[in-house]
Amino acid sequence: MAVYVDDYFVPAKVKNGNRSVRSRWCHMQADSREELDAMADRIGLRRSWIQYPDIPWKRHYDVTETRRAAAVAAGAIEIGMLDLARMRNGWRRELEAQQELELKNSEKETDE
């Protein structure tokens, strides 16, 4: 299990309450929600900042360069943004396959 930070570095100005944060932003994702939230806690992110909390393969935090560096120092793995996109697609396919199998099993149980 691991936490990953990509190298997207997109410049953006993001609202945070009454102020705006101008920085270059990256994505932080993990193999599990627990790991992602634990890393967010470690590097000082609010859990309310999570993006797509109910979609496991899209769930992530947007992080500034400073927070990205803190995540790497805390053990996050640096990967390319295309590599993270491939991982997301793999997580999505795994989730869809699992849901399809559960549906087949539930249909099988109702037929018996």
Sequence and secondary structure as in RCSB ss.txt:
>XXXX:A:sequence
MAVYVDDYFVPAKVKNGNRSVRSRWCHMQADSREELDAMADRIGLRRSWIQYPDIPWKRHYDVTETRRAAAVAAG
AIEIGMLDLARMRNGWRRELEAQQELELKNSEKETDE
>XXXX:A:secstr
  EEE    EEEEEEETTEEEEEEEEEEEESSHHHHHHHHHHHT  GGG BSTT TTT BEEEEHHHHHHHHHTT
 EE  HHHHHHHHHHHHHHHHHHHHHHHHHHHHHHH 
